[in-house]
Amino acid sequence: MHDRIIILDFGSQYTQLIARRVREAGVYSEIYPCTTPTDEIAALQPQGLILSGGPCSVYDDHAPRLDPALLQLTRADGSAVPVLGICYGLQVMAHQQGGQVERAERREFGRAHISVPADAPTDGLFAHVPDGSTVWMSHGDHLTELPDGYTVIARTDNAPVAAVRHTEAPHYGVQFHPEVVHTAYGTQILENFAHEICGCAGDWTPASFVEEKVDAIRDEVGDRHVILGLSGGVDSSVAAALLHRAIGDQLHCIFVNNGVLRKGEWTQVQETFRGHFAMDLHAVDATDTFLAALAGVTDPEEKRHIIGNTFIDVFEEETERIANALGQRPTFLAQGTLYPDVIESVSFKGPSVTIKTHHNVGGLPEELGFALIEPFRELFKDEVRAIGRLLNVPEAIVSRHPFPGPGLAIRILGAVTPERLTLLRAADAIFIDELRANDLYNETWQAFAVLLPVQTVGVMGDERTYEHVVALRAVTSVDGMTADWAQLPHDFLGHVANRIVNEVRGINRAVYDITSKPPATIEWE
C-alpha cells in the first residue's frame, strides 16, 4: 500500500491538476466529490486532505459545505490528518471554524507576488519558496477575519491573507492556486505539503504501478480469458501491452476496421501488435458494413450512434468466433478507461450539458455479460504514456494524438463517401507527416485535417477549377478540456497547403482554424 492524499472536489476547473501535481511528487492521490461521507474518506486512511477551489461563495444558498468532522480525522498512528485548503477550500475551511469571508473590493484574477513574513516557519508549506515569488490568483471573495488558532503565513498587495496555518493542528490554506503552472513555486508548495507536512514517502511511480497491476490482473483473471477492443490509440494499446505482460495468450484483441481509419492505419496496427508484441489479434475489416450504414447521413450525432451500434454488432460477432475457437466464452472485457472519465462521472456538480456524444465509441452494453477490467481507471493520460514506454510500446503509438472513435466520419462535414474519405486521408497524412518532419508533432496536443462541405473556385495551370476545401486544425492543451490554437509558423503552413493542393487531386484550397476551446470544440463535429 502506498501513502495517499485525498482531494475533495468543490467544483474547481483545476481539481485534476492538483491530483496530477501530487502524483508528480511521487504520492498517489485520488479525487472525491466534496459530498462524499466522512466515514468513507476515513476508511481510505489518507495521509493528507486537499480541499479544492470552486466557483461558489461560501454564502451562496447552495454552496458546498465542509463537514467539520473532516478536520478531526486521525491517521493510523493517532496523529491528525493534515489539511490544505486551496482558494474556496481555504474559505470554506475558515468559514466553518468561525472566520469571516467577504466579497473583495477588487477581485483578483491573474498573477500576484506573495510576501512571506520573516517570522513564518521555514520548514513548512513555504520551505524553499522565495519571498516575492509569483502566484496565480482567481477569486472574488477573500478572508477578512481569521478563525481562532490561525495565523497568516503569506500575503499579497491585494490579499492580506494569501496563506494561513493553524498554530497547533496541521491545517493550512492558500488563497492562490499552487497547482497551475503560473504559480512559480506551486510544485514546491505541494511537494512540501505531501512530503514534509503529510510525511508521505513519495514511492508511487509508473514502474511500481506496472508491477502491482500485473500481479493484480493475474490474480483476478486466473486461467480465464480476456478480450479487448483495440483501436491503435494510446489507451487501448498500452492496456493491451500491460494485459499481455500479465496473462499472455489469454488476451484476445479485436481490431475493427470501421472504414473511417486514417491512411495506413489498418496495416500499421496489425504489424505492431502481431509483429512487435506477438499478440492474438483478430482483425475484422467491416468497411463495407460501416459505410453502407453511414450512406447519406450528415448529422454528426447520428454518425456517432451508427458507428457505435455497428461496432457493437461486429465486436459481438467476432467475440462469438473467439468463443467457439476456445470452447468457452471470454469472462472479461478490458477497456482503456482513464481517470478523467471516472472523475467526470462522479462529480458532485452532476451531469454536464451534452455538447456532443463522447468521441470514443464508448462502453459496450452490460447485456454482453462481461466482467470489466479497467487497468487505467486511476491514471491520467500522461501516466499511461509513461507506462507505455516502460512496456516498450512503440513511440509512434505512445505519443500519438487523440483520435475520435468515429474516426474520419466526424472530420468529413456532410455525407461520408469513399471518394471524400480518400481526399481527407491524403490531406491529413500530408499535414501529420510535415508536423513530424519539422519536429512540431509533439508540440501540439492534437492536429488533423477536416474536409468541408463546400467547393471553391481555383486556378491551376491557367484552368479554372471547382474543388474541395480542407481545414487544418492544430491545438495545444494539457488535458483537452481547454485548448489554444497552435501558432504554427506561417511558412510551415504555407508549405503544407502547397503540398495538399498540388498532391491531392480534388482539393484546391486549404484554410487554418485559429479558434480556441472555448468557444469552439477541438473537433468540428
RODO-2510 file (C-alpha; in nm, 4 decimals, decimal comma):
residues 525
     n   res          X          Y          Z
     1     m     0,0000     0,0000     0,0000
     2     h     0,1251     0,3447    -0,0943
     3     d     0,0583     0,6615     0,1021
     4     r    -0,2325     0,8512    -0,0460
     5     i    -0,3640     1,2046    -0,0367
     6     i    -0,7363     1,2554    -0,0942
     7     i    -0,8538     1,5625    -0,2839
     8     l    -1,2085     1,6782    -0,2167
     9     d    -1,3558     1,8467    -0,5233
    10     f    -1,5583     2,1615    -0,4602
    11     g    -1,6073     2,2254    -0,8316
    12     s    -1,2783     2,3830    -0,9399
    13     q    -1,1716     2,3678    -1,3024
    14     y    -0,8226     2,2937    -1,1683
    15     t    -0,9027     1,9931    -0,9459
    16     q    -0,7475     1,7397    -1,1822
    17     l    -0,4314     1,9491    -1,1906
    18     i    -0,3988     1,9169    -0,8124
    19     a    -0,4031     1,5381    -0,8414
    20     r    -0,1503     1,5440    -1,1243
    21     r     0,0905     1,7659    -0,9299
    22     v     0,0686     1,5481    -0,6173
    23     r     0,1360     1,2368    -0,8242
    24     e     0,4324     1,4080    -0,9865
    25     a     0,5690     1,4337    -0,6322
    26     g     0,5555     1,0534    -0,6140
    27     v     0,2465     1,0417    -0,3941
    28     y    -0,0694     0,8613    -0,5016
    29     s    -0,3739     1,0892    -0,4996
    30     e    -0,7432     1,0421    -0,5668
    31     i    -1,0284     1,2866    -0,6218
    32     y    -1,3642     1,2506    -0,4463
    33     p    -1,6696     1,4781    -0,4520
    34     c    -1,6867     1,7087    -0,1508
    35     t    -2,0207     1,5433    -0,0736
    36     t    -1,8539     1,2075    -0,0020
    37     p    -1,9485     1,0927     0,3515
    38     t    -1,6715     1,1480     0,6033
    39     d    -1,6662     0,7838     0,7118
    40     e    -1,5905     0,6814     0,3524
    41     i    -1,2970     0,9243     0,3432
    42     a    -1,1744     0,7978     0,6804
    43     a    -1,1882     0,4381     0,5543
    44     l    -0,9389     0,5310     0,2807
    45     q    -0,6814     0,6096     0,5525
    46     p    -0,5453     0,9233     0,3837
    47     q    -0,2135     1,0707     0,4857
    48     g    -0,3495     1,4137     0,3962
    49     l    -0,6517     1,6001     0,2586
    50     i    -0,6613     1,8784    -0,0001
    51     l    -0,9752     2,0891    -0,0388
    52     s    -1,0028     2,2202    -0,3954
    53     g    -1,1169     2,5573    -0,5169
    54     g    -1,4638     2,6131    -0,6559
    55     p    -1,6902     2,8657    -0,8291
    56     c    -1,9217     2,9383    -0,5338
    57     s    -1,9207     3,1860    -0,2492
    58     v    -1,9444     3,0311     0,0959
    59     y    -2,2572     3,2441     0,1485
    60     d    -2,4438     3,1123    -0,1568
    61     d    -2,7578     2,9174    -0,0693
    62     h    -2,6408     2,6050    -0,2455
    63     a    -2,2680     2,6413    -0,1844
    64     p    -2,0944     2,3118    -0,0980
    65     r    -2,0139     2,2769     0,2699
    66     l    -1,7347     2,1150     0,4655
    67     d    -1,8139     1,8510     0,7258
    68     p    -1,6259     1,9727     1,0370
    69     a    -1,5503     1,6085     1,1198
    70     l    -1,3067     1,6058     0,8255
    71     l    -1,0845     1,8408     1,0229
    72     q    -1,0731     1,5913     1,3079
    73     l    -0,9573     1,2836     1,1155
    74     t    -0,6610     1,0908     1,2505
    75     r    -0,4115     0,8568     1,0895
    76     a    -0,3175     0,5025     1,1905
    77     d    -0,0523     0,6334     1,4310
    78     g    -0,3055     0,8602     1,6020
    79     s    -0,1719     1,1858     1,4535
    80     a    -0,4022     1,4396     1,2929
    81     v    -0,4579     1,4192     0,9167
    82     p    -0,3030     1,7344     0,7605
    83     v    -0,5400     1,9508     0,5550
    84     l    -0,4617     2,2030     0,2802
    85     g    -0,7416     2,4308     0,1583
    86     i    -0,6962     2,5954    -0,1832
    87     c    -0,8938     2,9126    -0,2679
    88     y    -1,2570     2,8133    -0,1955
    89     g    -1,1135     2,5253     0,0078
    90     l    -0,9437     2,7793     0,2355
    91     q    -1,2564     2,9922     0,2566
    92     v    -1,4939     2,7088     0,3405
    93     m    -1,2495     2,5737     0,5999
    94     a    -1,2164     2,9166     0,7633
    95     h    -1,5893     2,9881     0,7423
    96     q    -1,6669     2,6531     0,9031
    97     q    -1,4465     2,7431     1,2007
    98     g    -1,5788     3,0927     1,2613
    99     g    -1,3675     3,3002     1,0235
   100     q    -1,5079     3,5841     0,8129
   101     v    -1,5222     3,5664     0,4312
   102     e    -1,6369     3,8710     0,2321
   103     r    -1,6557     3,9984    -0,1220
   104     a    -1,3259     4,1613    -0,2126
   105     e    -1,3393     4,5274    -0,3141
   106     r    -1,1113     4,4372    -0,6019
   107     r    -1,1367     4,0904    -0,7473
   108     e    -0,8036     3,9234    -0,8110
   109     f    -0,7531     3,7237    -1,1292
   110     g    -0,4058     3,6621    -1,2612
   111     r    -0,0515     3,6863    -1,1332
   112     a     0,0417     3,8299    -0,7943
   113     h     0,3531     3,8249    -0,5773
   114     i     0,3472     3,6761    -0,2299
   115     s     0,5265     3,8178     0,0687
   116     v     0,6237     3,5653     0,3353
   117     p     0,6609     3,7199     0,6842
   118     a     1,0072     3,6936     0,8342
   119     d     0,8726     3,5015     1,1332
   120     a     0,6929     3,2400     0,9168
   121     p     0,8202     2,8807     0,9643
   122     t     1,0997     2,7949     0,7214
   123     d     1,0333     2,4207     0,7268
   124     g     0,6617     2,4212     0,6418
   125     l     0,4448     2,4954     0,3414
   126     f     0,6738     2,7665     0,2022
   127     a     1,0084     2,5922     0,2535
   128     h     1,2405     2,6764    -0,0386
   129     v     0,9850     2,9264    -0,1778
   130     p     1,1478     3,2678    -0,2300
   131     d     0,9848     3,5780    -0,0896
   132     g     0,8162     3,7720    -0,3706
   133     s     0,7609     3,4716    -0,5971
   134     t     0,4709     3,4700    -0,8446
   135     v     0,1393     3,3028    -0,7640
   136     w    -0,1839     3,2706    -0,9624
   137     m    -0,4966     3,4242    -0,8114
   138     s    -0,8553     3,3571    -0,9199
   139     h    -1,1081     3,4759    -0,6617
   140     g    -1,3769     3,7331    -0,5874
   141     d    -1,4098     3,6608    -0,2137
   142     h    -1,1358     3,6789     0,0446
   143     l    -1,0743     3,6041     0,4093
   144     t    -1,1067     3,9139     0,6281
   145     e    -1,1082     3,7584     0,9747
   146     l    -0,9132     3,4507     1,0768
   147     p    -1,0695     3,1700     1,2805
   148     d    -0,9265     3,1175     1,6279
   149     g    -0,5887     2,9476     1,6239
   150     y    -0,4864     3,0529     1,2727
   151     t    -0,2075     3,2874     1,1660
   152     v    -0,1109     3,4474     0,8341
   153     i     0,1964     3,2984     0,6646
   154     a     0,1813     3,4863     0,3302
   155     r     0,0139     3,7920     0,1799
   156     t    -0,0022     3,9874    -0,1475
   157     d    -0,0639     4,3562    -0,2154
   158     n    -0,4336     4,2867    -0,2708
   159     a    -0,4780     3,9905    -0,0361
   160     p    -0,3638     4,0496     0,3227
   161     v    -0,4481     3,6820     0,3838
   162     a    -0,2849     3,4878     0,0998
   163     a    -0,1947     3,1844     0,3112
   164     v    -0,2646     3,0674     0,6668
   165     r    -0,1808     2,7869     0,9030
   166     h    -0,3171     2,6668     1,2347
   167     t    -0,0756     2,7182     1,5213
   168     e    -0,1323     2,3668     1,6601
   169     a    -0,3195     2,1456     1,4118
   170     p    -0,1581     2,0662     1,0708
   171     h    -0,4176     2,2736     0,8860
   172     y    -0,3092     2,5091     0,6062
   173     g    -0,4789     2,7228     0,3448
   174     v    -0,3762     2,9280     0,0416
   175     q    -0,5857     3,1820    -0,1455
   176     f    -0,3932     3,1243    -0,4699
   177     h    -0,3663     2,8150    -0,6918
   178     p    -0,0376     2,6271    -0,6463
   179     e    -0,1488     2,3589    -0,8946
   180     v    -0,1335     2,5807    -1,2053
   181     v     0,1902     2,6409    -1,3932
   182     h     0,1572     3,0174    -1,3471
   183     t     0,2431     2,9782    -0,9763
   184     a     0,6217     2,9729    -0,9980
   185     y     0,6843     2,7523    -0,6948
   186     g     0,3479     2,5791    -0,6867
   187     t     0,5015     2,2349    -0,7367
   188     q     0,7375     2,3018    -0,4452
   189     i     0,4469     2,4051    -0,2216
   190     l     0,2520     2,0871    -0,2986
   191     e     0,5660     1,8778    -0,2515
   192     n     0,6201     2,0449     0,0859
   193     f     0,2664     1,9562     0,1866
   194     a     0,2923     1,5963     0,0643
   195     h     0,6413     1,5158     0,1928
   196     e     0,7207     1,7482     0,4832
   197     i     0,3768     1,8039     0,6319
   198     c     0,2000     1,4775     0,5488
   199     g     0,5167     1,2676     0,5708
   200     c     0,4444     1,0723     0,2511
   201     a     0,7277     0,8548     0,1247
   202     g     0,6959     0,9557    -0,2406
   203     d     0,7344     0,5984    -0,3687
   204     w     0,4441     0,5898    -0,6159
   205     t     0,5761     0,5705    -0,9742
   206     p     0,4528     0,4335    -1,3080
   207     a     0,7045     0,1497    -1,2669
   208     s     0,5587     0,0495    -0,9294
   209     f     0,2109     0,0705    -1,0815
   210     v     0,3050    -0,1736    -1,3605
   211     e     0,4470    -0,4290    -1,1189
   212     e     0,1478    -0,4139    -0,8856
   213     k    -0,1146    -0,4085    -1,1614
   214     v     0,0368    -0,7075    -1,3424
   215     d     0,0147    -0,9124    -1,0214
   216     a    -0,3412    -0,7936    -0,9575
   217     i    -0,4561    -0,8839    -1,3111
   218     r    -0,3025    -1,2317    -1,2858
   219     d    -0,4798    -1,2917    -0,9565
   220     e    -0,8138    -1,1688    -1,0914
   221     v    -0,8074    -1,3477    -1,4274
   222     g    -0,6608    -1,6798    -1,3184
   223     d    -0,6929    -1,9265    -1,6064
   224     r    -0,9806    -1,7428    -1,7767
   225     h    -0,9747    -1,5280    -2,0916
   226     v    -0,9967    -1,1553    -2,1668
   227     i    -1,0996    -0,9693    -2,4808
   228     l    -1,0058    -0,6103    -2,5623
   229     g    -1,1240    -0,3759    -2,8352
   230     l    -0,8017    -0,2426    -2,9847
   231     s    -0,8122     0,0871    -3,1738
   232     g    -0,4400     0,1562    -3,2071
   233     g    -0,4742     0,4638    -2,9843
   234     v    -0,2680     0,5247    -2,6719
   235     d    -0,5141     0,3950    -2,4113
   236     s    -0,6183     0,0655    -2,5701
   237     s    -0,2665    -0,0049    -2,6999
   238     v    -0,0974     0,0383    -2,3625
   239     a    -0,3782    -0,1560    -2,1929
   240     a    -0,3172    -0,4399    -2,4389
   241     a     0,0574    -0,4341    -2,3674
   242     l     0,0003    -0,4426    -1,9903
   243     l    -0,2533    -0,7267    -2,0084
   244     h    -0,0325    -0,9237    -2,2468
   245     r     0,2542    -0,8980    -1,9997
   246     a     0,0235    -1,0234    -1,7246
   247     i    -0,1661    -1,3071    -1,8975
   248     g    -0,0063    -1,3643    -2,2392
   249     d    -0,2203    -1,5709    -2,4788
   250     q    -0,5232    -1,5445    -2,2520
   251     l    -0,5691    -1,1968    -2,4031
   252     h    -0,7572    -1,1737    -2,7329
   253     c    -0,7606    -0,8343    -2,9070
   254     i    -1,0240    -0,7356    -3,1617
   255     f    -0,9316    -0,4635    -3,4111
   256     v    -1,2241    -0,3459    -3,6243
   257     n    -1,1726    -0,1539    -3,9469
   258     n    -1,4759     0,0743    -3,9393
   259     g    -1,3909     0,2246    -4,2768
   260     v    -1,3038     0,5639    -4,1304
   261     l    -0,9472     0,4969    -4,0158
   262     r    -0,6551     0,7149    -4,1217
   263     k    -0,4203     0,6391    -4,4088
   264     g    -0,2164     0,3246    -4,3429
   265     e    -0,3698     0,2651    -4,0009
   266     w    -0,5299    -0,0706    -4,0814
   267     t    -0,1927    -0,2193    -4,1755
   268     q     0,0180    -0,0398    -3,9135
   269     v    -0,1829    -0,1593    -3,6125
   270     q    -0,1724    -0,5210    -3,7298
   271     e     0,2021    -0,5108    -3,7913
   272     t     0,2674    -0,3572    -3,4489
   273     f     0,0620    -0,5930    -3,2378
   274     r     0,1165    -0,9132    -3,4327
   275     g     0,4829    -0,8468    -3,5056
   276     h     0,6191    -0,6372    -3,2198
   277     f     0,4125    -0,7986    -2,9406
   278     a     0,3095    -1,1322    -3,0996
   279     m    -0,0426    -1,0887    -2,9609
   280     d    -0,3530    -1,2845    -3,0529
   281     l    -0,5047    -1,0134    -3,2724
   282     h    -0,8329    -1,0625    -3,4567
   283     a    -0,8542    -0,8008    -3,7336
   284     v    -1,2020    -0,7569    -3,8822
   285     d    -1,2421    -0,5480    -4,1980
   286     a    -1,6003    -0,4248    -4,1750
   287     t    -1,5526    -0,1253    -4,4049
   288     d    -1,8443    -0,2105    -4,6341
   289     t    -2,0803    -0,2650    -4,3401
   290     f    -1,9985     0,0701    -4,1779
   291     l    -2,0013     0,2765    -4,4976
   292     a    -2,3324     0,1258    -4,6043
   293     a    -2,4827     0,2226    -4,2676
   294     l    -2,3395     0,5760    -4,2973
   295     a    -2,4579     0,6343    -4,6550
   296     g    -2,6325     0,9699    -4,6876
   297     v    -2,6048     1,0543    -4,3162
   298     t    -2,4936     1,4127    -4,2434
   299     d    -2,5907     1,4699    -3,8791
   300     p    -2,2808     1,4223    -3,6576
   301     e    -2,4714     1,2698    -3,3654
   302     e    -2,6394     1,0215    -3,5963
   303     k    -2,2972     0,9303    -3,7373
   304     r    -2,1742     0,8593    -3,3844
   305     h    -2,4703     0,6401    -3,2977
   306     i    -2,4468     0,4440    -3,6217
   307     i    -2,0753     0,3789    -3,5762
   308     g    -2,1178     0,2889    -3,2094
   309     n    -2,4063     0,0480    -3,2694
   310     t    -2,2410    -0,1117    -3,5723
   311     f    -1,9191    -0,1550    -3,3757
   312     i    -2,1059    -0,3414    -3,1022
   313     d    -2,2617    -0,5781    -3,3578
   314     v    -1,9281    -0,6510    -3,5261
   315     f    -1,7492    -0,6871    -3,1913
   316     e    -2,0067    -0,9359    -3,0639
   317     e    -1,9864    -1,1450    -3,3823
   318     e    -1,6088    -1,1683    -3,3533
   319     t    -1,6345    -1,2493    -2,9821
   320     e    -1,8576    -1,5460    -3,0679
   321     r    -1,5990    -1,6698    -3,3172
   322     i    -1,3285    -1,6445    -3,0497
   323     a    -1,5528    -1,8259    -2,8009
   324     n    -1,6170    -2,1085    -3,0450
   325     a    -1,2445    -2,1477    -3,1100
   326     l    -1,1632    -2,1507    -2,7381
   327     g    -1,4529    -2,3709    -2,6395
   328     q    -1,5518    -2,1111    -2,3807
   329     r    -1,6681    -1,7509    -2,3787
   330     p    -1,4129    -1,4970    -2,2524
   331     t    -1,5002    -1,3862    -1,8999
   332     f    -1,3531    -1,0363    -1,9020
   333     l    -1,3689    -0,7281    -2,1227
   334     a    -1,0728    -0,4924    -2,0885
   335     q    -1,1141    -0,1198    -2,1590
   336     g    -0,8768     0,1756    -2,1516
   337     t    -1,0954     0,3947    -1,9287
   338     l    -0,8919     0,6821    -1,7815
   339     y    -0,9261     0,8685    -1,4522
   340     p    -1,0700     1,1905    -1,6004
   341     d    -1,3688     0,9875    -1,7272
   342     v    -1,4200     0,8410    -1,3796
   343     i    -1,3895     1,1824    -1,2135
   344     e    -1,6428     1,3363    -1,4507
   345     s    -1,8933     1,0591    -1,3817
   346     v    -1,8884     1,1155    -1,0037
   347     s    -1,8568     1,4955    -0,9923
   348     f    -2,0716     1,6489    -0,7206
   349     k    -2,1801     1,9087    -0,9777
   350     g    -2,3913     1,6449    -1,1542
   351     p    -2,4057     1,5682    -1,5248
   352     s    -2,2805     1,8392    -1,7564
   353     v    -2,4654     1,9577    -2,0639
   354     t    -2,4001     1,7219    -2,3548
   355     i    -2,2209     1,9264    -2,6208
   356     k    -2,1762     1,6099    -2,8235
   357     t    -2,1519     1,2404    -2,7518
   358     h    -1,8041     1,1372    -2,6349
   359     h    -1,5705     1,0820    -2,9303
   360     n    -1,4764     0,7294    -2,8297
   361     v    -1,7172     0,4553    -2,9238
   362     g    -1,7838     0,4051    -2,5557
   363     g    -1,8603     0,1162    -2,3249
   364     l    -2,0218    -0,1988    -2,4566
   365     p    -2,3688    -0,2774    -2,3217
   366     e    -2,3989    -0,4706    -1,9953
   367     e    -2,6080    -0,7453    -2,1536
   368     l    -2,2991    -0,8732    -2,3338
   369     g    -2,2190    -1,0295    -1,9990
   370     f    -1,8528    -0,9477    -1,9357
   371     a    -1,6772    -0,8583    -1,6132
   372     l    -1,4811    -0,5372    -1,6669
   373     i    -1,1063    -0,4911    -1,6328
   374     e    -1,0080    -0,1242    -1,6496
   375     p    -0,6400    -0,1127    -1,5519
   376     f    -0,6028     0,2616    -1,6071
   377     r    -0,9168     0,3933    -1,4385
   378     e    -0,6934     0,5592    -1,1733
   379     l    -0,4500     0,7155    -1,4241
   380     f    -0,4145     1,0296    -1,6311
   381     k    -0,3148     1,0233    -1,9974
   382     d     0,0460     1,1302    -1,9341
   383     e     0,0836     0,8487    -1,6794
   384     v    -0,0465     0,5971    -1,9341
   385     r     0,2094     0,7261    -2,1843
   386     a     0,4871     0,6756    -1,9269
   387     i     0,3674     0,3202    -1,8654
   388     g     0,3577     0,2567    -2,2387
   389     r     0,7245     0,3487    -2,2652
   390     l     0,8085     0,1147    -1,9774
   391     l     0,6272    -0,1639    -2,1644
   392     n     0,8178    -0,0873    -2,4875
   393     v     0,5117     0,0243    -2,6803
   394     p     0,6449     0,1972    -2,9960
   395     e     0,6850     0,5719    -2,9559
   396     a     0,4691     0,6344    -3,2617
   397     i     0,1758     0,4935    -3,0617
   398     v     0,2719     0,6249    -2,7163
   399     s     0,2997     0,9845    -2,8386
   400     r     0,0043     0,9600    -3,0745
   401     h    -0,2504     1,2396    -3,0704
   402     p    -0,6036     1,1611    -2,9502
   403     f    -0,8229     1,0226    -3,2279
   404     p    -1,2036     1,0065    -3,2062
   405     g    -1,3786     0,6696    -3,2064
   406     p    -1,5994     0,7725    -3,5016
   407     g    -1,2735     0,8480    -3,6831
   408     l    -1,2781     1,0437    -4,0050
   409     a    -1,6587     1,0285    -4,0186
   410     i    -1,6751     1,3364    -3,7946
   411     r    -1,3912     1,5058    -3,9801
   412     i    -1,5903     1,4912    -4,3013
   413     l    -1,8593     1,7539    -4,2680
   414     g    -2,1605     1,6171    -4,4518
   415     a    -2,2021     1,2769    -4,6090
   416     v    -1,9283     1,0157    -4,5760
   417     t    -1,8333     0,8591    -4,9089
   418     p    -1,5330     0,6548    -5,0270
   419     e    -1,4281     0,9422    -5,2523
   420     r    -1,4373     1,2022    -4,9741
   421     l    -1,2532     0,9642    -4,7398
   422     t    -0,9756     0,9292    -4,9976
   423     l    -0,9363     1,3068    -5,0178
   424     l    -0,9304     1,3565    -4,6409
   425     r    -0,6896     1,0682    -4,5752
   426     a    -0,4408     1,2089    -4,8224
   427     a    -0,4592     1,5673    -4,6898
   428     d    -0,4439     1,4552    -4,3258
   429     a    -0,1415     1,2330    -4,3910
   430     i     0,0475     1,5235    -4,5504
   431     f    -0,0261     1,7502    -4,2538
   432     i     0,0822     1,4919    -3,9944
   433     d     0,3919     1,3882    -4,1928
   434     e     0,5064     1,7503    -4,2154
   435     l     0,4450     1,8085    -3,8442
   436     r     0,6669     1,5103    -3,7653
   437     a     0,9329     1,6096    -4,0209
   438     n     0,9549     1,9594    -3,8721
   439     d     0,9574     1,8453    -3,5043
   440     l     0,6191     2,0080    -3,4430
   441     y     0,4063     1,6982    -3,3809
   442     n     0,4917     1,6686    -3,0116
   443     e     0,4491     2,0448    -2,9703
   444     t     0,0759     2,0076    -3,0371
   445     w    -0,1908     1,8243    -2,8382
   446     q    -0,3931     1,7319    -3,1452
   447     a    -0,3676     1,8057    -3,5166
   448     f    -0,5771     1,6915    -3,8113
   449     a    -0,7487     1,7907    -4,1344
   450     v    -1,1231     1,8442    -4,1859
   451     l    -1,2986     1,8139    -4,5224
   452     l    -1,5552     2,0921    -4,5587
   453     p    -1,8919     2,0538    -4,7385
   454     v    -1,8127     2,3312    -4,9854
   455     q    -1,6241     2,3728    -5,3106
   456     t    -1,4443     2,6848    -5,4264
   457     v    -1,3084     2,8264    -5,7485
   458     g    -0,9368     2,7942    -5,8121
   459     v    -0,6863     2,8348    -6,0929
   460     m    -0,4440     2,5558    -6,1816
   461     g    -0,2370     2,5615    -6,4991
   462     d    -0,4371     2,8534    -6,6375
   463     e    -0,7544     2,6488    -6,5999
   464     r    -1,0490     2,7107    -6,3729
   465     t    -1,1091     2,4526    -6,1022
   466     y    -1,4050     2,3990    -5,8721
   467     e    -1,2885     2,1669    -5,5975
   468     h    -1,2990     2,0852    -5,2270
   469     v    -1,1706     2,2842    -4,9283
   470     v    -0,9759     2,1307    -4,6409
   471     a    -0,9362     2,2959    -4,3000
   472     l    -0,6258     2,2287    -4,0918
   473     r    -0,6675     2,2206    -3,7139
   474     a    -0,3881     2,2091    -3,4533
   475     v    -0,4211     2,2904    -3,0839
   476     t    -0,2098     2,3000    -2,7702
   477     s    -0,3565     2,1733    -2,4435
   478     v    -0,2823     1,9906    -2,1192
   479     d    -0,5876     1,7671    -2,0959
   480     g    -0,8174     1,8647    -2,3832
   481     m    -1,0655     2,0360    -2,1500
   482     t    -0,9473     2,3728    -2,2816
   483     a    -0,7207     2,4355    -2,5782
   484     d    -0,5481     2,7152    -2,7685
   485     w    -0,4936     2,7088    -3,1412
   486     a    -0,1342     2,6201    -3,2178
   487     q     0,0586     2,9154    -3,3565
   488     l     0,2457     2,7153    -3,6189
   489     p     0,4983     2,9046    -3,8362
   490     h     0,3409     3,0716    -4,1367
   491     d     0,5970     2,9336    -4,3767
   492     f     0,5252     2,5831    -4,2463
   493     l     0,1508     2,6256    -4,3006
   494     g     0,2168     2,7631    -4,6470
   495     h     0,4313     2,4608    -4,7315
   496     v     0,1636     2,2184    -4,6073
   497     a    -0,1107     2,3948    -4,8030
   498     n     0,1057     2,3910    -5,1148
   499     r     0,1674     2,0168    -5,0838
   500     i    -0,2010     1,9407    -5,0305
   501     v    -0,3330     2,1347    -5,3299
   502     n    -0,0558     2,0005    -5,5543
   503     e    -0,0664     1,6365    -5,4453
   504     v    -0,4322     1,5746    -5,3618
   505     r    -0,6402     1,5903    -5,6776
   506     g    -0,9801     1,7294    -5,5837
   507     i    -0,8665     1,9875    -5,3255
   508     n    -0,7769     2,3386    -5,4366
   509     r    -0,7865     2,5339    -5,1102
   510     a    -0,6604     2,4903    -4,7523
   511     v    -0,7514     2,7094    -4,4524
   512     y    -0,6246     2,7118    -4,0915
   513     d    -0,8589     2,7149    -3,7905
   514     i    -0,7477     2,9746    -3,5320
   515     t    -1,0325     2,9265    -3,2810
   516     s    -0,9607     2,8219    -2,9227
   517     k    -1,1685     2,5959    -2,6946
   518     p    -1,3877     2,7503    -2,5694
   519     p    -1,5751     2,8922    -2,7572
   520     a    -1,5166     2,6189    -3,0162
   521     t    -1,4607     2,2499    -2,9548
   522     i    -1,1409     2,0841    -3,0762
   523     e    -1,3187     1,8621    -3,3291
   524     w    -1,5516     2,0268    -3,5789
   525     e    -1,8323     1,7755    -3,5229
***
